Amino acid sequence: MKKYFFILIIITSLLAQGCLTMSGMTASNTPLVNKKIENNAGKTEGSDSAVSILGLWMIGRPDIGLAIEEAKKKKNADALINVRWHEKTTYFIVFSITTVTVEGDAVTFKKNK
């Protein structure tokens, strides 16, 4: 009997899970006026997450700025171009996890002399 109860709890938990996703894009995370791109280091990605309990109390906030900084840091870049972002919230029975992810091309600018 305990075995069936445990299986029922697992199935109920999986069925009670849900997901919500939002997304967007932009040319750059910083103005490119009077700046020359010296190096394109390629694709990079960064993310930040937060947990919410019962949909009422959020522990922290998913910060897109922190996600951008993480992505730039991975490639030692000055900025991101061709930026895409998405926010995903996964719901469980008593809590949810919200994650914002930023993807783009990492670039460095030519320094003014």
Buried (B, 14 or more C-beta within 10 A) or exposed (E): EEEEEEEEEEEEEEEEEEEEEEEEEEEBBBEEEEBEBEBBBEBBBBBBBBEBEEEEEEEEEBBBEBBBBBBBEBBEBBBBBBBBBBBBBBBEEEBBBBBBBBBBBBBBBEEEE
